[in-house]
Amino acid sequence: MKDKENAPIGDPKEYDQTYAESENMHRRIIESLRSGIFLGNAKGEFLYVNQAFVAILGHNTKKEVIG
C-alpha cells in the first residue's frame, strides 16, 4: 500500500476515505483474532496490542499493557 506522499494523482478526499476504510477493516480483523498481536518499538515498549494479547498477559485492558 502506498502512503499519501506517493499516492497516484487523484481526488485527495477519495483517497483519504479509501485509506480510512482500509485501516478500519484491518483493525477489525486484528481485533477479532484469537491470536495475540502486538506492535512494539526498539525500546521494548508496546505501541499497539489487540485484546487477545491483553488476555494472554493476564490483563483486562489495553491501557494496562501499553500504559
C-alpha positions as CSV (number, residue, x, y, z in Angstrom):
1,M,0.0,0.0,0.0
2,K,1.4,3.4,-0.9
3,D,1.4,6.3,1.6
4,K,-0.2,9.6,0.9
5,E,3.0,11.2,-0.4
6,N,3.4,8.5,-3.1
7,A,-0.3,8.1,-4.0
8,P,-1.3,8.3,-7.6
9,I,-2.8,11.7,-8.6
10,G,-6.5,11.8,-7.9
11,D,-9.1,13.1,-5.6
12,P,-7.4,13.5,-2.1
13,K,-10.8,13.2,-0.3
14,E,-11.5,9.9,-2.1
15,Y,-8.0,8.6,-1.2
16,D,-8.5,9.6,2.5
17,Q,-11.8,7.9,2.6
18,T,-10.5,4.7,1.0
19,Y,-7.4,4.7,3.3
20,A,-9.6,5.1,6.4
21,E,-11.9,2.3,5.3
22,S,-8.9,0.0,4.7
23,E,-7.4,0.9,8.0
24,N,-10.7,0.2,9.8
25,M,-11.1,-3.1,8.1
26,H,-7.6,-4.3,9.1
27,R,-8.1,-3.1,12.6
28,R,-11.4,-5.1,12.9
29,I,-9.7,-8.2,11.6
30,I,-6.8,-7.9,14.0
31,E,-9.1,-7.2,16.9
32,S,-11.2,-10.3,16.1
33,L,-8.3,-12.7,16.1
34,R,-7.8,-15.1,19.0
35,S,-4.0,-14.8,18.5
36,G,-2.2,-12.2,20.4
37,I,-0.9,-9.4,18.2
38,F,1.4,-6.5,19.3
39,L,3.5,-3.8,17.7
40,G,6.5,-2.6,19.6
41,N,9.4,-0.3,19.2
42,A,13.2,-0.8,19.7
43,K,12.9,0.2,23.3
44,G,10.7,-2.8,24.0
45,E,7.6,-0.7,24.5
46,F,4.2,-1.8,23.2
47,L,2.7,0.6,20.7
48,Y,-0.3,-1.5,19.9
49,V,-1.8,-4.7,21.3
50,N,-5.0,-6.5,20.4
51,Q,-7.4,-7.7,23.1
52,A,-6.2,-11.3,22.8
53,F,-2.7,-10.2,23.6
54,V,-4.0,-8.3,26.6
55,A,-5.7,-11.5,27.8
56,I,-2.6,-13.6,27.2
57,L,-0.7,-11.3,29.5
58,G,-3.4,-11.6,32.2
59,H,-4.6,-8.0,32.0
60,N,-8.1,-6.6,31.3
61,T,-7.5,-3.5,29.3
62,K,-5.1,-2.3,26.6
63,K,-4.2,0.6,28.8
64,E,-2.8,-1.7,31.4
65,V,-0.4,-3.1,28.8
66,I,0.5,0.0,26.9
67,G,0.4,2.3,29.8
